[in-house]
Amino acid sequence: MFRMKIGYFINQIDISGGIKVISQHVKILKEMGYHAILISRSIKQKENIPEEYLPEAWVISKKDTLDDVPMCDVYVGTYYNDVMHLVRNLRSKVVHLCQGYEPIKYMGRVKKEFLPEKYSKRSLFSIIRQMIDNTKSKRRVRRVELIYSLPTIKAAVSRHLVELIEKKYRQKCHLIQNGIDPKNFYPDEKRVWGKDGKIKIISVGSAHVGFKGIQDTLNAVDLLKKKGAPVELIRVSPTPPSEKELEGKIVDKYYEGLSEKEMAILYRNVDIFISSSLELEGFGLPAMEALASGVPSILTEISSYQNFDEKRDFAYFVPTGRPDRIAEGLLVLMNHKEFREQCIRRGLLVARHYTIETTARHLSDFFECAF
């Protein structure tokens, strides 16, 4: 039986959810008998990259024209610049795998809905940098929309992204749903709530990435700590802490660059998960990992989280940009055992629909039917 050769291209391999997803795809496809490989121009601090971010089959391209990459029947890019690079330099079919609709990010920066920390300061230099960034962001929106309008084969990791692309660009978009490994992410049935008299809260993602909304989580925890609530904040990030995380006593523990297995162990030893991500969040793997680990969660009312399930009873939902509502949610989960246990039960049921087995089925259907 013919099995096509598939090359996933990413300009730089580092620790991020997007890289983890395409590495997972390569591994799954190889297990199904496809000739799949990860192609990159560079690896950022290879010695610190967890194994799940780097499949066994990978190569480094040293030529800007990609002349030295293995010949494949189809190439997959996920970041818009990578997709454009593939279209310009290769004659094979190109798949544009959307993991988050980037124009939302750039328009959010223009509208000041979220800003990188370096632009949020009130100095004259920061204001000038922000004005320059606004101009660049508007140009990037036009560039990204142009790349999405190209006749590439479209796929996306969430239903709302599929609907967005099909409606805006009038092109067929296939769902390749993200999934987690239930062998790693599962609850600790013997876990004691509030062990040692502290409610342990976990927040995952880089504070340097504006759409993760980490600042809202920090502010919410700060509100409770100032009121004397017995809470402890654990932050996990692929990057070093921000200035806000270093100052004061908001963050109690900080972990950088943890592996999937280390994350799974950590989830089983915390009480509450918070994600205060904004609308750009294309899926939100940490949120699904937390649900599968039996951690009652506070999630923002964004498309990706609301599309996890038709019902909204598997987590405490809050509007974006509202640390006060996050603080309220923390108190509800801390003080109402029945609601907390409902979130745990429903979260576990929801997570059953987001496993790597589902991802494998979607990948098989896509590469068998879309070409």
N, C-alpha and C positions, 0 to 999 in steps of 0.2 A: 504494500500500500504506500502511495506517495505521501511523504510528509514534507511540507514546505520548510524552508530555512527562514528563520525569523530573527531579525536583529533589533534589539532595543537600544536606542541611542540616548545618552545623557552627556552633556558637555563636561560636567564635573560630578564625581561621586562624593557625597558627603552624608552626614547623618540627618535625614529628613524623612517625613512620611512618604513623600513622593518617590524618593529613591527606594525606600523599603517596598513600596507597591510594585515597581517595575522589576525589582530583584526577585520578588515573590512570583511574578508572572513567569520570568525566565525559568525558575526552578520547577514550577508546576508544568510548564510546557515540555521541559526536558523529561519529566517523569511520565508524561503522556506519549513520549516518543518523538516529539518534534525536535528539530535541530535549532535550538534557541541559544542566543548569546547576548551578553550585555557589552555594549561598545561605549567607550568614553574617551575624552581627551585628557583627563587627569583624575587623580584621586587625592582628596584633601585629607592629609594626615592618616594614611592607610593604617598605621599601627593602632589607631584609635577607632577604626570602623568595626562595629559589631558584625559577626558573621552573616547575619540575615540581610545585611545591606550589600553583600558582595557574593553573588552566586559563584559556583565553581567555574562556569564558562563565562569568561570576560576577557576583553582585549583593550589595549590602549592604542588609539589612533594618533599618530604623530604628524599627520598631514591635514592641513585645513580643508583640503578638497576631499578628504575621506577616501583617497585612492587606495589606501593600505588596509581598509577594513574588509573582512570576509564578505564574499558575495552572498546576498540573501534574496529570497523571493519577495520579501516584504520587510520594511523597516518601520519601527514604531518610535515616535517622539512624543514627549508629554509637555515639556516647556515650549512655549511658542517659538522662541529663537532656535531651539533644537529642531523643531518641525521645519522651519524655514531653511535651516542648514541642510537638512535631508533633501528637501525639495530641490534646492539649488544644485546639489552636488551628486545626487544619485538618480538613476533612471528607473529604479524599481518602484513598486507601489509603496506609498507612505501612509501610515496610520497616525492620525492626530488623537492621542489619548488625553482627554480633558480630566484633570483632577481638581480643577477649581477655575472659575471663569475670571481671568486676570483683569479685564477692564473694571470689574467691581473694585479691585484693589487700587488701581490708579485713580479712578474717579473718587474713591473714598479719601485719598490723600489730597486731591484738589478741594474737596468739600470739607476737609479737616475732620472727617469722621474718625480717622485714626492716622497717627503720624509716627514714624520712627522716632526713637528717643532723641536722636541727634537734631531733629527739627522741632522738638516740642519746647525747647528752652526759649526764654523771652529776650534773648540778646539780639542786638542789631544784626550780628553776623548770622544768627540762626534764622532770622526773618528773611534775610537776603537769600540764604540757601533754600528756604522753603519756597520763595517765589520762583527760583530757578527750577526747583523740583516740580512745581505746579506746571510749568511750561513743558518740561520733559514728560510728565505724566500724561498730559493731553496728547502729546505726540505718540506716546506708547499705546494709548487707547486706539488711535487710528491704525497703528501698525499691527496690533493684536487682532483687530477686527478684519484687517486685510488678510492676515494669515488664516484666520478661521474661515474666511470666504473661499479659500483655495479649494480645488476639487480633490482634497485628500479624503481618505476613508475615516469617518468620525466614530469615536467610541468615548464613553465617559463612565466614571466610577459610581455615579449616583443618579437616581431617576430624575431629580430636578434639573441636573445638568443636561441629561438627554433631552428633556422637554425644552429647555432654554435654547440649546443649539438647533434643534429641529425647527423651532418657531422663528428664531432670529435669522438663521442662515438657509432655511428651507432645504436642508440636506438630511439624509437618513443618519441617525446616530444610534449606535449599538450600546447596550448596557453591559459592562463588565464590572460587576459589583465587587467592592472590596470585601475581604473576609479575614477572619482571625483563626488561629490554630487553637481549638478547644483543648488540645493536649497541654498547652501552656497556660491558657487563661481559663481558670475555673475557680469557684469559690472555696473558701476554707470554712467548712461546716462548723468547726469548733471555734471560730473567731469570736472573741469576746468584745462586745461593743464598749468603746471608751475605756480600753484597758489602761491601767496606771492612772486613771482619773483624767485623761486627756483625750479629746476628740481629734483624731489625726485626719487632716484634710490634705488631699493631694491635687496638685495642679501641674499639667504637663504642657510643654511648649516653650518656645523662645520668647522672652519679653522684648527682644529686638525686632520681632515680626509683628507689626501693628495689628493685623487682623486677628491675631490670637487673643487679643483683649486681656492680656495678663494683668495689666494695670487695674482693671476692674476687680479682679479677684484679690489682688493685693489690698486695694482700698476696702473691700468687703471684710476681709479678715482683720484688717486694722481697726475697723469700726467695732467688731466684736471684742477684740483684745482690749480696747480702751474701756469697754464696759465690764471687763473682768471675766469674760467667757473663757472656759478652760479648753482653748483650741490650740492646735499646733499645725503650722503650715509646712508641708513638704513640697518643694519645687523640683521638677525634673525638666531638663532642657538639653538640647544638643549643643548649646552655646554657653559661654561664661555668663554670670549674672549681670543684670543691668545695675545702674547706680541706685535705683529705687530699691532693688532687692538687697543691695549691700548695706544700705543705711537703715537705721532703726532696728526694731526687733520684730518685724513682720514675718520674715522667713526664718524658720527654725532649722531646717535642713535643706541642703541644696545638692542635687546630684546631676552630673553632666555626662552625657553620652552612654547611658545604660543600654545593655543588650535587652532583647525581648524577654529572655528568661529572668533577668534581673528585675525587669518591669513587672512581670507576672508575680514574682515573689512580693514585690513592694505593694501591689494592689491588694494582695491577700492580707496585708498588715496595716491597712488604713481603714478609716470609718466612712469618709465622704469624698467623692470626686467632684471637682468643679471644672467646667469648661465655659469660659466667657467669650468664646470666639464670635467674630462678626460674620457677615453674610458670605464673605469670600471662602470660608471654610468649605472645601469641596466634599468632604466626607467626615473626617474626624475619627481616625482610628483609635486614639486613646480613649475616647468616649465609649466606643464599642468594646474595647478591651476591659474597661472598668465595669460595664454592665455584665459582661460575661464572667467577671470575677466576683460578682455579687456585691458590688460597691454601690450603695445608694448615691444617686448623682444629681447635680444641679447643672442644667444645660440651658443655653440661650435659645430663644425662639427664632432660629435660623432654618433655612430650607433643608439643609443636610440632616439636622437632628430631628426636625419635625417629620421628615420622610422615613425615619427608621421604622415607624409603625403608624397605622391609621389612628390608633388611640394615643393619647398623650399622658397615659397614666403610669409610664415606666420611669419617669424622672420628674423632678421639680423644675418647671420651665420658667425662665425669667426673660424680660426684654433685654436687648443688647444695651450696653452703656449704662447699666443701672446697678452699681455696687450695693446700693441700699436694698434692692430686691434680692440680690445674692445673699446678703446678710440675713434677710428675713427667711430665705430658704434654708439657710444653715440652722437657724433656730427651730424651724418646723421639723427638720429631720432629726435634730437633737432631742426635741421634746415630745414628739409624737411617734411612738413606737409602731403603731398600727400602719400609719402612712409610710413610714420608713421600710417596714417589712413588705408592704405592697410594692414599693419601688424595686426592692430586691427581687421579688418573685417575678414581676413583669419584665424587669430588665433581663433576667436570665432567659425568659421565653423569647424576647425580642432578639437576643444575641444568637439564638439557635438558627436564625435565618441568615446569619452573616458569617459563615464559616469558609475556610479555604476550599471546601468541597463545592460550595456554591460558586466561588470564583473559578474553580477548575471547569465546572460545567459551562459557565458563561464563556470562558476562553475557548473551549472546544467548539461550542456553537458558533462563536464569532469567526474563528479561523477556518471552520468547515463550510460556513454558509456565506460569509461576506466576500469571498474571493472566487 
